Amino acid sequence: MDTLRQEALQACAAQFAVIDAVSLYNTEKVLAAYRKAQVSAYQFAGTSGYGYSDLGREKLAEVFAAVFKAEKALVRPHFVSGTHALATVLCALLQQGDMLISLVGAPYDTMQGVIGHARPSRHSLKERGVRYKEVPLKDNAYDLQAIRGAVAADKPKVVLLQRSRGYSSRASLTIDDLRKIIAAVKKESPETICFVDNCYGEFAATEEPLEAGADIIAGSLIKNPGGGIAPTGGYIAGRADLVDCAADYLTAPGLGSELGSYAGGYRLFFQGFFMAPHVTAQAIKGAVFAAAVFERLGFAVSPSVAAPRCDLIQTIALQNEGNMRLFCQGIQSFSPVDAHVTPIPDAMPGYADKIIMAAGDFVQGSSIELSADGPIREPYLIYLQGGIVLEHNILAVLAAAQYICEKGGGAR
C-alpha cells in the first residue's frame, strides 16, 4: 500500500496545485466579506423567542450574500437538510398550474419525493397541481438543444439545475456549463426563474452559480459551507424578491426573514463558513486521491484524476455489491467515530433502493466529513464525498483499497 500511496500522490500533484489556488482565492473572498460586514464576537451570541433584530442571524446572512454575490440570503439552522432548503424554494415559487422543468435529467432521489411525479408522496408539488417535465440526458450529458426546445415550448415558471451528479453517472456541472444552460433558458424565456441546487459545489470553483446567471440557489450547511463544524442548517441566496418568497414559506406570510431565533448561538456557523474554502479543498483533494488509487487498481472512476473538479463527489464503479460492502467497511474502519461499526445496505427515507453508507462523522449526515454511500443497484457506483482532513482521506481510501484487494475479487 505504501507504493500505491506514493504513486497516487505523484499523480495528484498537478491537480492539488490547482485546488490550492482555488482555495486561496475563495479564502480571500470570504475574508473580504467578513471585514466589510465588520463581523464581531458579540454577534455569535444565541437568541430566544421570536428573534427580532437577531444580529448574528442578520450578519450571517449578510456575509453569505456577499460571498455568493446575492442580493439577499436566508441562512438558518432551522433547515433540517439541503433537501429542506431546496423544497422551501420550490414550494414558495410554484403554484397550481405552474410548470417546473428539471433540465439535466432526473434530480436527486430525495427531490423526487418533493416533486412527486416519479415517486408519489404526500404534500408533493404534484399534489398541489404543479406540472413537471424532465429534459433527458443525451450521451449521459445535458442536451442544450433539447433544453432550448423544452423551455421555448413550455415557458416554465422555474427550471431546476442540479449542479452535482447526485446518484447518477453523469458529470457534475461546471460553472461554464451553468452559464451556457442559463443563457439558453433566458434567451427562450427571460421570465423563467433559474434555480440551482448548489449542494456539494460551494467553493469548488472561483465563481458561484449566481455569477453564471442563476436567479436563486440553495444548499446545506452540513456540506461545504459549514466547514465541517456547522451543526445543522441550510441556506438560500439570490434575487431578493425570490429569497423573500422562500422566507415567507419557511416562517409565515408577513413574517418572512424578520423572525427566527437560535439559542445555540452562531459561532460555529461563522467559523465554519470562514473555514469552508480550505475544508472544501481538503475534501476535493481526497476525491482526487481516491480516483488515482482506484484507477490504478483497475476500476472505472469519474471524474478522472486530471479532470477539472466542480464538486466534492468521486464515483467509483465497484462492479458488484460485495465490493461496495468492502469499500464501505474500509472507510468506516478508519473513521474517527463508530469505526467498530460494519456498514450494511438498508432502506432510507426518501430513497427508492437500499443504500449502503459509511459515515463516521461528528455531525450526523455531514457530507463534508468523509463518507461513502450508494444505492445497491447497477452499475454499483459508490459515491465518495467529503473529508475535512486530507491525511484522514488518504488513510481511509487506502484502507478501502486494501479491503477490496484482500477480501474481494478486485476489478474484473
Helices and strands as residue ranges (DSSP letters): H 2-37, G 41-44, H 55-68, E 72-76, H 82-93, E 99-102, H 109-115, E 131-134, H 144-154, E 158-162, H 175-188, E 193-197, G 209-212, E 216-220, G 224-226, E 234-238, H 240-250, G 256-258, H 267-296, E 300-302, E 314-317, H 321-333, E 355-359, E 371-375, E 381-385, H 390-407
